[in-house]
Amino acid sequence: MNYKMERIADNVVVMTTDSGNTIKIVFAKEDNPDIENIVTDNLMMSYEKRIKDNIS
């Protein structure tokens, strides 16, 4: 699965998958950007796995 990730505000990330699904993640303003990246990557890996499991 391919996706595009775009930060639209200091604490908001919008992810769009190649199939057109959109995910908006809003982090607390005091969150650490490095932690945000880890959380976002983990969410996408989990999301991708669930989609693949449902297709099989």
N, CA, C and O atoms as a GROMACS GRO file, in nm:
protein
  224
    1MET      N    1   0.084  -0.117   0.000
    1MET     CA    2   0.000   0.000   0.000
    1MET      C    3   0.089   0.123   0.000
    1MET      O    4   0.187   0.131   0.074
    2ASN      N    5   0.055   0.217  -0.083
    2ASN     CA    6   0.126   0.344  -0.087
    2ASN      C    7   0.038   0.451  -0.024
    2ASN      O    8  -0.084   0.445  -0.031
    3TYR      N    9   0.102   0.548   0.035
    3TYR     CA   10   0.026   0.658   0.091
    3TYR      C   11   0.108   0.784   0.089
    3TYR      O   12   0.231   0.782   0.084
    4LYS      N   13   0.036   0.896   0.093
    4LYS     CA   14   0.098   1.027   0.097
    4LYS      C   15   0.066   1.087   0.233
    4LYS      O   16  -0.048   1.083   0.278
    5MET      N   17   0.167   1.142   0.298
    5MET     CA   18   0.148   1.202   0.428
    5MET      C   19   0.181   1.350   0.417
    5MET      O   20   0.285   1.388   0.363
    6GLU      N   21   0.091   1.433   0.469
    6GLU     CA   22   0.111   1.577   0.460
    6GLU      C   23   0.078   1.641   0.594
    6GLU      O   24  -0.029   1.618   0.651
    7ARG      N   25   0.170   1.722   0.644
    7ARG     CA   26   0.144   1.797   0.767
    7ARG      C   27   0.073   1.925   0.726
    7ARG      O   28   0.127   2.006   0.651
    8ILE      N   29  -0.050   1.943   0.776
    8ILE     CA   30  -0.128   2.061   0.736
    8ILE      C   31  -0.130   2.168   0.845
    8ILE      O   32  -0.178   2.279   0.821
    9ALA      N   33  -0.079   2.135   0.962
    9ALA     CA   34  -0.065   2.231   1.071
    9ALA      C   35   0.046   2.177   1.161
    9ALA      O   36   0.095   2.066   1.139
   10ASP      N   37   0.085   2.255   1.260
   10ASP     CA   38   0.194   2.210   1.349
   10ASP      C   39   0.165   2.075   1.412
   10ASP      O   40   0.258   1.996   1.433
   11ASN      N   41   0.039   2.046   1.442
   11ASN     CA   42   0.007   1.922   1.511
   11ASN      C   43  -0.096   1.836   1.436
   11ASN      O   44  -0.159   1.750   1.497
   12VAL      N   45  -0.112   1.858   1.306
   12VAL     CA   46  -0.210   1.783   1.228
   12VAL      C   47  -0.143   1.721   1.106
   12VAL      O   48  -0.072   1.789   1.031
   13VAL      N   49  -0.166   1.590   1.088
   13VAL     CA   50  -0.114   1.517   0.973
   13VAL      C   51  -0.231   1.454   0.900
   13VAL      O   52  -0.318   1.393   0.963
   14VAL      N   53  -0.235   1.467   0.767
   14VAL     CA   54  -0.337   1.401   0.686
   14VAL      C   55  -0.266   1.299   0.598
   14VAL      O   56  -0.170   1.331   0.529
   15MET      N   57  -0.317   1.176   0.602
   15MET     CA   58  -0.259   1.070   0.521
   15MET      C   59  -0.365   1.023   0.422
   15MET      O   60  -0.481   1.004   0.458
   16THR      N   61  -0.325   1.007   0.296
   16THR     CA   62  -0.415   0.960   0.192
   16THR      C   63  -0.354   0.836   0.129
   16THR      O   64  -0.240   0.839   0.082
   17THR      N   65  -0.429   0.726   0.129
   17THR     CA   66  -0.379   0.601   0.072
   17THR      C   67  -0.399   0.602  -0.079
   17THR      O   68  -0.474   0.684  -0.132
   18ASP      N   69  -0.332   0.509  -0.147
   18ASP     CA   70  -0.345   0.500  -0.292
   18ASP      C   71  -0.487   0.462  -0.334
   18ASP      O   72  -0.525   0.482  -0.449
   19SER      N   73  -0.565   0.406  -0.241
   19SER     CA   74  -0.704   0.371  -0.274
   19SER      C   75  -0.801   0.484  -0.240
   19SER      O   76  -0.922   0.468  -0.257
   20GLY      N   77  -0.748   0.598  -0.193
   20GLY     CA   78  -0.832   0.714  -0.169
   20GLY      C   79  -0.882   0.732  -0.027
   20GLY      O   80  -0.955   0.828   0.000
   21ASN      N   81  -0.845   0.643   0.065
   21ASN     CA   82  -0.884   0.661   0.204
   21ASN      C   83  -0.803   0.774   0.266
   21ASN      O   84  -0.684   0.788   0.239
   22THR      N   85  -0.868   0.854   0.350
   22THR     CA   86  -0.801   0.966   0.416
   22THR      C   87  -0.807   0.947   0.566
   22THR      O   88  -0.912   0.915   0.623
   23ILE      N   89  -0.694   0.969   0.630
   23ILE     CA   90  -0.682   0.957   0.774
   23ILE      C   91  -0.625   1.089   0.826
   23ILE      O   92  -0.520   1.133   0.781
   24LYS      N   93  -0.694   1.150   0.920
   24LYS     CA   94  -0.646   1.275   0.980
   24LYS      C   95  -0.606   1.246   1.124
   24LYS      O   96  -0.685   1.194   1.203
   25ILE      N   97  -0.483   1.280   1.159
   25ILE     CA   98  -0.431   1.257   1.294
   25ILE      C   99  -0.400   1.393   1.355
   25ILE      O  100  -0.325   1.472   1.299
   26VAL      N  101  -0.459   1.418   1.471
   26VAL     CA  102  -0.436   1.543   1.542
   26VAL      C  103  -0.361   1.511   1.671
   26VAL      O  104  -0.413   1.440   1.758
   27PHE      N  105  -0.240   1.563   1.683
   27PHE     CA  106  -0.158   1.542   1.801
   27PHE      C  107  -0.174   1.661   1.895
   27PHE      O  108  -0.210   1.770   1.852
   28ALA      N  109  -0.146   1.638   2.023
   28ALA     CA  110  -0.146   1.749   2.118
   28ALA      C  111  -0.032   1.844   2.081
   28ALA      O  112   0.073   1.800   2.035
   29LYS      N  113  -0.054   1.972   2.101
   29LYS     CA  114   0.048   2.071   2.060
   29LYS      C  115   0.180   2.052   2.132
   29LYS      O  116   0.285   2.087   2.080
   30GLU      N  117   0.177   1.996   2.253
   30GLU     CA  118   0.301   1.977   2.328
   30GLU      C  119   0.371   1.844   2.297
   30GLU      O  120   0.475   1.815   2.357
   31ASP      N  121   0.316   1.762   2.206
   31ASP     CA  122   0.380   1.635   2.172
   31ASP      C  123   0.512   1.657   2.099
   31ASP      O  124   0.533   1.758   2.032
   32ASN      N  125   0.599   1.562   2.114
   32ASN     CA  126   0.731   1.562   2.051
   32ASN      C  127   0.717   1.517   1.905
   32ASN      O  128   0.659   1.411   1.880
   33PRO      N  129   0.768   1.594   1.807
   33PRO     CA  130   0.756   1.554   1.665
   33PRO      C  131   0.817   1.418   1.634
   33PRO      O  132   0.766   1.347   1.548
   34ASP      N  133   0.924   1.379   1.702
   34ASP     CA  134   0.984   1.247   1.680
   34ASP      C  135   0.888   1.136   1.721
   34ASP      O  136   0.876   1.034   1.653
   35ILE      N  137   0.820   1.156   1.833
   35ILE     CA  138   0.721   1.058   1.879
   35ILE      C  139   0.603   1.055   1.782
   35ILE      O  140   0.550   0.948   1.753
   36GLU      N  141   0.562   1.170   1.732
   36GLU     CA  142   0.453   1.176   1.633
   36GLU      C  143   0.487   1.090   1.512
   36GLU      O  144   0.402   1.016   1.463
   37ASN      N  145   0.610   1.098   1.464
   37ASN     CA  146   0.650   1.020   1.347
   37ASN      C  147   0.645   0.870   1.376
   37ASN      O  148   0.600   0.792   1.291
   38ILE      N  149   0.689   0.830   1.493
   38ILE     CA  150   0.686   0.688   1.531
   38ILE      C  151   0.541   0.639   1.538
   38ILE      O  152   0.508   0.533   1.486
   39VAL      N  153   0.456   0.717   1.604
   39VAL     CA  154   0.315   0.680   1.618
   39VAL      C  155   0.249   0.670   1.480
   39VAL      O  156   0.176   0.575   1.453
   40THR      N  157   0.273   0.767   1.395
   40THR     CA  158   0.213   0.770   1.262
   40THR      C  159   0.258   0.649   1.181
   40THR      O  160   0.175   0.584   1.116
   41ASP      N  161   0.387   0.617   1.184
   41ASP     CA  162   0.437   0.501   1.110
   41ASP      C  163   0.375   0.371   1.162
   41ASP      O  164   0.337   0.285   1.084
   42ASN      N  165   0.365   0.358   1.295
   42ASN     CA  166   0.305   0.237   1.354
   42ASN      C  167   0.158   0.223   1.316
   42ASN      O  168   0.111   0.114   1.286
   43LEU      N  169   0.085   0.335   1.316
   43LEU     CA  170  -0.055   0.331   1.277
   43LEU      C  171  -0.070   0.286   1.132
   43LEU      O  172  -0.157   0.205   1.100
   44MET      N  173   0.014   0.338   1.044
   44MET     CA  174   0.004   0.301   0.904
   44MET      C  175   0.040   0.155   0.881
   44MET      O  176  -0.023   0.088   0.799
   45MET      N  177   0.140   0.104   0.952
   45MET     CA  178   0.175  -0.038   0.938
   45MET      C  179   0.059  -0.126   0.984
   45MET      O  180   0.028  -0.226   0.920
   46SER      N  181  -0.004  -0.089   1.094
   46SER     CA  182  -0.118  -0.165   1.146
   46SER      C  183  -0.235  -0.158   1.048
   46SER      O  184  -0.300  -0.259   1.020
   47TYR      N  185  -0.261  -0.039   0.998
   47TYR     CA  186  -0.371  -0.018   0.903
   47TYR      C  187  -0.348  -0.102   0.777
   47TYR      O  188  -0.439  -0.167   0.728
   48GLU      N  189  -0.226  -0.099   0.725
   48GLU     CA  190  -0.192  -0.174   0.605
   48GLU      C  191  -0.210  -0.323   0.627
   48GLU      O  192  -0.263  -0.393   0.540
   49LYS      N  193  -0.167  -0.373   0.744
   49LYS     CA  194  -0.180  -0.516   0.774
   49LYS      C  195  -0.327  -0.557   0.780
   49LYS      O  196  -0.364  -0.662   0.726
   50ARG      N  197  -0.411  -0.476   0.844
   50ARG     CA  198  -0.554  -0.509   0.851
   50ARG      C  199  -0.619  -0.511   0.713
   50ARG      O  200  -0.703  -0.596   0.685
   51ILE      N  201  -0.580  -0.419   0.627
   51ILE     CA  202  -0.637  -0.418   0.492
   51ILE      C  203  -0.594  -0.543   0.417
   51ILE      O  204  -0.677  -0.607   0.352
   52LYS      N  205  -0.466  -0.578   0.425
   52LYS     CA  206  -0.418  -0.698   0.355
   52LYS      C  207  -0.485  -0.823   0.409
   52LYS      O  208  -0.519  -0.913   0.331
   53ASP      N  209  -0.505  -0.831   0.542
   53ASP     CA  210  -0.571  -0.948   0.600
   53ASP      C  211  -0.715  -0.960   0.552
   53ASP      O  212  -0.764  -1.071   0.531
   54ASN      N  213  -0.784  -0.848   0.535
   54ASN     CA  214  -0.924  -0.850   0.490
   54ASN      C  215  -0.936  -0.885   0.343
   54ASN      O  216  -1.038  -0.938   0.300
   55ILE      N  217  -0.833  -0.855   0.265
   55ILE     CA  218  -0.836  -0.885   0.121
   55ILE      C  219  -0.810  -1.033   0.097
   55ILE      O  220  -0.866  -1.092   0.005
   56SER      N  221  -0.725  -1.092   0.179
   56SER     CA  222  -0.687  -1.235   0.161
   56SER      C  223  -0.803  -1.328   0.179
   56SER      O  224  -0.786  -1.450   0.167
   0.00000   0.00000   0.00000
